[in-house]
Amino acid sequence: MSVYHVTAMLEAAVDMLACRPGRIIVDGTLGGSGHARRICEAIDPGGVFIGIDQDRDAIDQAHRVLPADNPRIHIVHGNFVDLPLFLSQLGIAAVDGILIDIGLSLHQIEASGRGFSFNRDEPLDMRMDVRADVSAADLVASMGEQELARTFSRYGEERWARRIARHLVAQRRAHPVTTSAQLARLVSEAVPAAAARKQKIHPATRVFMALRIAVNRELEVLDRFLGTAVDLLKPGGRLCVLSFHSLEDRIVKHRFRAMQRPCTCPPLFPQCVCGRQATVQLLTRKVLRPTDAETRNNPMARSTRLRALEKL
């Protein structure tokens, strides 16, 4: 879910979807329904819209924002990885466009009360879907030192992962880590002061991101979805993905390139013998980023990356 509503990057994504009246479009991450409202306007009349989100708050927001009396608008409380099931339940074989916007919504950061922000003192939850079994507090309490360090390093690319993990394990013996404020303080204590002063971001930023990704299994879900998404598109259908950090974007880039260049023959072969044909063409040869003007107006959008493809 995006951290902003109607922005230049949003308009770019909607334009890339080629939304027109009568088309069937999926928004797999409703968030604040900024994308959804814009898409519904573009595909009316006659279009079908399927909006999905795992966060119940986003579902409630969609019901407030989108027309309640339009039978062609379908709101689903679930995860976009289950899109094949949702389309089957609706009797839809294929769609004209899919948008996935991965990240945190402004609501989740500022008003969800689930500990996504290191600037707030809230229960250390971080579940996007509160029906899930494991929270961030559960991971911090149950993971061993090495597992915590691997999580912070793999998902947060945190330089001080081992040091932070060691400090958390030592401190949790006396005081369980149950709030976002506690976690932010402990991480800040573990990061060397000189290193913290040189950083442009809060010392806890990467640890919070790593725990959120681990709790929600975000990279695994994204990779699984991209493995089947093109099969759900009509010929000429488009898939657009907005991501917010390098780990997500790397998965998108590699998946897109593999579909565009599916040949598995060794590089030394004079010609292809595997017979694998490209199934897509890339609409974004290079990743699209926000302009300097948009970043100045909306600093939270500065890390946005947009990639898109079209099914052949």
C-alpha positions as CSV (number, residue, x, y, z in Angstrom):
1,M,0.0,0.0,0.0
2,S,1.4,3.3,-0.9
3,V,2.3,6.0,1.5
4,Y,0.6,8.7,-0.6
5,H,-2.6,9.2,-2.5
6,V,-2.8,11.0,-5.9
7,T,0.7,11.8,-7.0
8,A,2.7,11.9,-10.3
9,M,3.8,8.3,-9.7
10,L,0.2,7.3,-9.1
11,E,-0.8,8.9,-12.4
12,A,2.1,7.2,-14.1
13,A,1.0,3.8,-12.9
14,V,-2.7,4.4,-13.9
15,D,-1.5,5.7,-17.3
16,M,0.7,2.6,-17.7
17,L,-2.3,0.3,-17.0
18,A,-4.1,1.9,-20.1
19,C,-7.3,2.1,-18.2
20,R,-10.3,2.7,-20.5
21,P,-14.1,2.3,-20.3
22,G,-15.1,-1.3,-20.2
23,R,-11.8,-2.8,-19.0
24,I,-11.3,-5.2,-16.1
25,I,-8.7,-3.9,-13.7
26,V,-7.3,-5.3,-10.4
27,D,-5.8,-3.1,-7.6
28,G,-4.2,-5.7,-5.4
29,T,-3.3,-3.3,-2.6
30,L,-6.1,-0.8,-2.0
31,G,-4.4,1.2,0.8
32,G,-6.2,4.5,1.1
33,S,-8.0,3.8,-2.2
34,G,-6.3,6.7,-4.1
35,H,-5.4,4.3,-6.9
36,A,-8.8,2.6,-6.8
37,R,-10.8,5.8,-7.1
38,R,-8.7,7.0,-10.1
39,I,-9.0,3.6,-11.8
40,C,-12.8,3.3,-11.3
41,E,-13.2,6.7,-12.9
42,A,-11.1,5.7,-15.9
43,I,-12.8,2.4,-16.6
44,D,-16.4,3.7,-16.3
45,P,-18.8,3.0,-17.9
46,G,-18.9,-0.7,-18.2
47,G,-15.6,-1.5,-16.5
48,V,-15.1,-4.1,-13.7
49,F,-12.9,-3.2,-10.7
50,I,-11.5,-5.8,-8.2
51,G,-9.9,-4.2,-5.2
52,I,-7.9,-6.3,-2.7
53,D,-6.2,-5.6,0.6
54,Q,-5.2,-7.7,3.6
55,D,-5.7,-4.8,6.0
56,R,-9.3,-4.5,7.3
57,D,-8.9,-0.7,7.7
58,A,-8.1,-0.4,4.0
59,I,-11.3,-2.4,3.2
60,D,-13.4,-0.1,5.3
61,Q,-11.8,2.9,3.6
62,A,-12.6,1.5,0.2
63,H,-16.2,1.1,1.1
64,R,-16.3,4.7,2.2
65,V,-14.5,6.1,-0.9
66,L,-15.8,4.0,-3.8
67,P,-19.4,3.9,-5.0
68,A,-21.4,1.5,-2.9
69,D,-24.2,0.9,-5.5
70,N,-22.0,-0.2,-8.4
71,P,-22.2,-4.0,-8.9
72,R,-19.1,-4.0,-11.0
73,I,-16.9,-2.9,-8.1
74,H,-15.7,-5.8,-6.0
75,I,-13.9,-5.3,-2.7
76,V,-12.0,-8.3,-1.3
77,H,-10.4,-8.7,2.1
78,G,-7.4,-10.9,1.4
79,N,-3.9,-11.0,0.0
80,F,-3.1,-10.4,-3.7
81,V,-1.2,-13.6,-3.9
82,D,-4.6,-15.3,-3.9
83,L,-5.9,-13.4,-6.9
84,P,-6.4,-16.6,-9.0
85,L,-8.9,-17.8,-6.4
86,F,-10.7,-14.4,-6.2
87,L,-11.1,-14.2,-10.0
88,S,-12.4,-17.7,-10.1
89,Q,-15.0,-16.9,-7.5
90,L,-16.1,-14.0,-9.6
91,G,-16.2,-16.0,-12.8
92,I,-13.5,-13.9,-14.4
93,A,-11.0,-15.8,-16.6
94,A,-8.5,-13.0,-17.3
95,V,-8.2,-9.2,-16.7
96,D,-6.8,-6.2,-18.6
97,G,-4.6,-4.8,-15.9
98,I,-3.2,-5.5,-12.4
99,L,-1.6,-2.9,-10.1
100,I,0.4,-3.8,-7.0
101,D,1.6,-1.1,-4.8
102,I,3.9,-2.5,-2.1
103,G,4.7,-0.6,1.0
104,L,3.0,1.1,4.0
105,S,0.1,3.4,3.9
106,L,0.0,6.7,5.7
107,H,-2.8,5.3,7.8
108,Q,-0.8,2.3,8.9
109,I,2.1,4.5,10.0
110,E,0.1,7.2,11.7
111,A,-3.2,5.7,12.9
112,S,-3.2,1.9,12.8
113,G,-1.8,1.5,16.3
114,R,0.2,-1.5,15.2
115,G,3.7,-0.3,15.8
116,F,4.8,0.3,12.3
117,S,6.6,3.6,13.2
118,F,9.6,4.0,15.4
119,N,8.3,7.5,16.2
120,R,5.3,6.1,18.1
121,D,4.8,4.2,21.3
122,E,2.4,1.4,20.2
123,P,2.1,-2.4,20.6
124,L,4.8,-4.0,18.6
125,D,2.5,-5.8,16.1
126,M,3.3,-4.9,12.5
127,R,0.8,-7.3,11.0
128,M,-0.9,-5.9,7.9
129,D,-3.6,-8.6,8.4
130,V,-4.4,-8.9,12.1
131,R,-5.8,-12.4,11.4
132,A,-2.2,-13.6,11.0
133,D,-0.7,-15.6,13.9
134,V,2.7,-14.0,14.4
135,S,3.4,-10.4,15.4
136,A,6.7,-8.5,15.5
137,A,6.7,-8.8,19.3
138,D,6.5,-12.6,18.8
139,L,9.5,-12.7,16.5
140,V,11.6,-10.5,18.8
141,A,10.7,-12.7,21.7
142,S,11.2,-16.1,20.1
143,M,14.1,-15.7,17.6
144,G,17.6,-16.6,18.7
145,E,20.4,-14.1,18.3
146,Q,21.7,-15.4,15.0
147,E,18.2,-15.6,13.5
148,L,17.5,-12.0,14.5
149,A,20.8,-10.9,13.0
150,R,20.0,-12.7,9.8
151,T,16.6,-11.2,9.6
152,F,17.9,-7.6,10.1
153,S,20.7,-8.2,7.6
154,R,18.6,-10.0,4.9
155,Y,15.5,-7.9,5.0
156,G,16.8,-4.6,6.3
157,E,20.4,-4.7,4.9
158,E,21.4,-3.5,8.4
159,R,25.1,-3.0,8.9
160,W,24.9,-3.5,12.7
161,A,22.6,-6.5,12.6
162,R,24.7,-8.7,14.9
163,R,25.3,-6.0,17.4
164,I,21.6,-5.1,17.5
165,A,20.5,-8.7,17.8
166,R,22.9,-9.3,20.7
167,H,21.7,-6.2,22.6
168,L,18.0,-7.2,22.1
169,V,18.6,-10.7,23.3
170,A,20.4,-9.5,26.4
171,Q,17.8,-6.9,27.2
172,R,14.7,-9.0,26.6
173,R,15.7,-11.4,29.4
174,A,14.8,-8.7,31.9
175,H,12.2,-6.7,30.0
176,P,10.2,-8.3,27.1
177,V,10.1,-6.0,24.1
178,T,6.4,-5.3,23.5
179,T,6.2,-1.8,22.1
180,S,7.6,0.1,19.1
181,A,9.2,2.7,21.4
182,Q,11.0,0.0,23.4
183,L,12.4,-1.5,20.2
184,A,13.4,1.9,18.7
185,R,15.3,2.8,22.0
186,L,17.1,-0.6,22.2
187,V,18.2,-0.4,18.5
188,S,19.4,3.1,19.0
189,E,21.4,2.0,22.0
190,A,23.1,-0.8,20.0
191,V,24.1,1.3,17.0
192,P,27.4,3.1,17.6
193,A,26.8,6.8,18.2
194,A,29.3,7.9,15.6
195,A,27.6,5.7,13.0
196,A,24.2,7.0,14.0
197,R,25.3,10.6,13.5
198,K,26.4,9.9,10.0
199,Q,23.1,8.3,9.0
200,K,20.4,10.3,7.3
201,I,17.7,8.0,8.7
202,H,16.7,7.0,12.2
203,P,18.9,4.2,13.5
204,A,15.9,1.9,13.9
205,T,14.6,2.4,10.3
206,R,16.1,-0.8,8.8
207,V,15.3,-3.0,11.8
208,F,11.6,-1.9,11.6
209,M,11.5,-2.6,7.9
210,A,13.1,-6.0,8.3
211,L,10.6,-7.1,11.0
212,R,7.7,-5.8,9.0
213,I,8.8,-7.8,6.0
214,A,9.4,-10.9,8.0
215,V,6.0,-10.7,9.9
216,N,4.1,-10.3,6.6
217,R,6.3,-12.5,4.5
218,E,6.3,-9.7,1.9
219,L,9.1,-10.8,-0.3
220,E,7.9,-14.4,-0.5
221,V,4.4,-13.3,-1.3
222,L,5.6,-10.9,-4.0
223,D,7.8,-13.6,-5.7
224,R,5.0,-16.1,-5.6
225,F,2.5,-13.6,-7.1
226,L,4.8,-12.6,-9.9
227,G,5.3,-16.2,-10.8
228,T,1.6,-16.5,-11.8
229,A,0.4,-12.9,-12.5
230,V,0.9,-12.9,-16.2
231,D,-1.2,-16.0,-16.6
232,L,-4.1,-13.9,-15.3
233,L,-3.8,-11.2,-18.0
234,K,-5.5,-11.1,-21.3
235,P,-3.2,-10.6,-24.4
236,G,-2.3,-7.0,-24.3
237,G,-3.0,-6.9,-20.5
238,R,-0.6,-5.0,-18.3
239,L,1.0,-5.5,-14.9
240,C,2.3,-2.5,-12.9
241,V,4.3,-2.8,-9.7
242,L,5.2,0.0,-7.4
243,S,7.9,-0.9,-4.9
244,F,9.7,1.0,-2.2
245,H,13.0,-0.5,-1.5
246,S,15.8,-2.4,-3.4
247,L,14.8,-5.9,-2.1
248,E,11.3,-5.7,-3.6
249,D,12.5,-4.0,-6.8
250,R,15.2,-6.7,-7.3
251,I,12.6,-9.4,-7.3
252,V,10.4,-7.5,-9.7
253,K,13.2,-6.7,-12.1
254,H,14.5,-10.3,-12.2
255,R,11.0,-11.7,-12.7
256,F,10.2,-9.3,-15.5
257,R,13.5,-9.9,-17.3
258,A,13.0,-13.7,-17.0
259,M,9.7,-13.4,-18.7
260,Q,11.1,-11.1,-21.4
261,R,14.2,-13.3,-22.0
262,P,13.1,-16.8,-21.1
263,C,15.8,-18.7,-23.1
264,T,17.7,-21.1,-20.8
265,C,20.4,-22.0,-23.4
266,P,24.1,-21.6,-22.3
267,P,25.5,-18.2,-23.5
268,L,28.0,-20.0,-25.8
269,F,25.3,-21.7,-27.9
270,P,25.2,-20.1,-31.4
271,Q,21.4,-20.2,-31.4
272,C,18.5,-21.0,-29.1
273,V,17.5,-24.7,-28.9
274,C,15.3,-24.6,-25.8
275,G,12.4,-23.0,-27.7
276,R,11.3,-20.8,-24.9
277,Q,9.5,-17.7,-26.2
278,A,9.0,-14.3,-24.6
279,T,5.6,-13.9,-23.0
280,V,5.8,-10.2,-22.3
281,Q,7.3,-6.9,-23.4
282,L,8.7,-4.4,-20.9
283,L,7.0,-1.0,-20.8
284,T,9.7,0.3,-18.5
285,R,13.2,-0.4,-19.9
286,K,14.5,1.2,-16.8
287,V,12.8,1.6,-13.4
288,L,10.8,4.8,-13.2
289,R,11.4,7.1,-10.2
290,P,9.7,10.2,-8.8
291,T,10.9,13.5,-10.1
292,D,12.8,15.9,-7.8
293,A,9.7,18.1,-7.7
294,E,7.5,15.3,-6.4
295,T,10.1,14.3,-3.9
296,R,10.3,17.8,-2.5
297,N,6.5,17.9,-2.3
298,N,6.2,14.4,-0.8
299,P,9.4,13.2,0.8
300,M,7.7,9.8,1.6
301,A,7.6,9.0,-2.1
302,R,11.3,9.4,-2.6
303,S,12.0,5.7,-2.7
304,T,9.2,4.7,-5.1
305,R,10.1,2.5,-8.1
306,L,7.7,1.7,-10.9
307,R,8.0,-1.2,-13.3
308,A,5.5,-2.4,-15.9
309,L,5.0,-5.0,-18.6
310,E,2.5,-6.0,-21.2
311,K,1.5,-9.5,-22.1
312,L,2.1,-10.6,-25.7
